Amino acid sequence: MLYNYQITVINQDRSKQIVDRYRQNLEEDLGLFLVNIGGETWEAIDNSEGACYIEEFDNYDDAVRYLMGDEEVMVKLGY
């Protein structure tokens, strides 16, 4: 997967807005997003195609690799 989006680090409030808008079928917030949800734990949001995939990671590097479509991370997640 290669996207034309940069990864944007957002806060938890912004993350909630993106998910809420997705649930309302609004495609206003397309992109790739990272949210620190505490300590070393990160949430990766892939809303590049309006499907709003969300995965949680124990570290920043794996979250970024997921958003970049790294095959090794995808296999670990069962994709």
N, C-alpha and C positions, 0 to 999 in steps of 0.2 A: 504494500500500500504506500503510495506516495501522494501527499496532499500539498496543496498550495497554501497551507495555513501555517503560521508561526504558532508555537505553543505559548499560551498566555497563562501566567500565574494569577489566580483570582482568590478572593476570600470566600468564606463559607456562605455569606449572604448572597453574593453574586452567583455562586453555584446553585443555591436554592432557586434563584430567579430563572436560571437557564433550564433547570429541570421542570419548574412550574410552567414555563412557556412551552416546553416540549409537550407536556401533558395536555396543554390547551391547543395543540397542533399548530403552534406558531413557529416558524422557521427563521426567527429574527437573529438568533444567536449561534450561527454556524461557526465552527472552529474547533480547535484543540485546546483543552484547558487543564490546568493542574491546581489542586487545592490542598494545602497543608491542613490536615484534620487533627493534628496533635503530634508532638514529638517528631519522630522520623516517618510517620505514616502519611501517605499521600493518596489522594483520590485523582484518578485520571478520567477526564470526560472527553470522549470522542464524539463530538456533534458535528463532524465535518460534512456529513451527508443528511443531517436532520434526524438521525436515529437515536442519538443520545445514549451511547454505550458508556457505562460507568464501571470502573474497576478500582479496587483498593490495593495499595502496595505498601510493603514494609519499608521501602526506601525510594528516594527521589529518582535514582538512576533507572530502576525498573519501570517506574511510571512513565518516564520520558521515552524509554525504549518501546514500551507498549504503544504510546501515541505515534511513534515513528514507524510502527509496523514491524518491529523486530520479531523474526520468526521464532527464535528461542523462547521469548516471553509468551508469544501467542500459543505455542505448544504447551507450555506450563499451565496456561489458563484453559486449555482444552479446545482451542479454536482450530 
